[in-house]
């Protein structure tokens, strides 16, 4: 490659590249194309993801003065380019994993076969504990033998590739440099959160395990957790037929056009090959955003729709003049925070009363269980983040990680975990950190919205315009902790989350 790109050209080309990739994913996952043809797009835009482009962004990052806008922008561009380098080298392993997951079968002792991808759903839907245990045993054996080695190699190589970039001393330090997020700080917060909520957890865990599963707390495993949280008996109160219109009406009542003047397309028709879970595809940001769903009802469906709607509105209400890196890249704790702000309406008494069919008699019990579930997921993600800093950190031998994984996750959640998942139940590149910070940001934004626009801010016509102009329009220029300071005048922390869990548990 003899042509040299400028940063400005890189931004333009990056915009075009992301648009083509996103459109391809949208068409494939919504059933409009049989498969995503990504290789030709990567080939066409090879210079955007080249070693030269990476060097260009590193030079800009190193040349920018500390704390400047140039440095903020260049940091995001280096992060993007560095990720692209490792994604390209890991593509073969990732493709092997996708192919394996789509074709593997769990072989039960009684001769039955279950597609691997259906195993978790089968367990969650089964009220027969012996059946859950049988599926889990067979699933874990299969994963340990076939999937875990692929994933272990993937993480080993990802660590090596990232460290070879030479940007910082090791993988974790490189992540901290390029993300602007302190892993050590977040890990310490997680450890403190686990300690501080231990007594609350020890009190509610036995109650729910006995009541919902009819088993003794000391025998509960991760496969029981899935069944406990599935709660399919409540699905009728979250009907598919009214979901979209109800939520669109609520969004309009807080002064936001749910289509963002036509920039958001609700792709809700039934179509062969369309993925069953709702998802959001930003194809051109902010002008062309798709919210794809195939409503089937139930609380999970409502929650996913609200979550993806939060993402869609964030993309569609970004300022069009924002630089490429602030529209497409940045701290995903921001967009995940908005998505959670929307999906947390299912934990809001007033919202549940007004927009679902649960009715006043079921809401207190529902909310208490939701509080238990929230605490469980917060403790699980805290343990995951702590474990993943060890996995990427290099201080623990790879062979010792499965035992460490079981110890960390089982101690935090009390559900017995399986060593076969030590390399499978891992979000690459510390996405758990993005979620945890999003959770913290969402709780702080909620408190701010209540202060400004009352307890039912979600139907206050002044709240929406503020959300669009103060939050959505900024894209992901800010880091989540910077936004927390600007908007709420507070640091991100677990404190508002603990308060909300305590409220839900009553
Ligand atoms: Zn999300």
Boltz pocket constraint, residues with backbone or C-beta under 6 A from the ligand:
constraints:
  - pocket:
      binder: B
      contacts: [[A, 307], [A, 311], [A, 335], [A, 336], [A, 339]]
      max_distance: 6.0
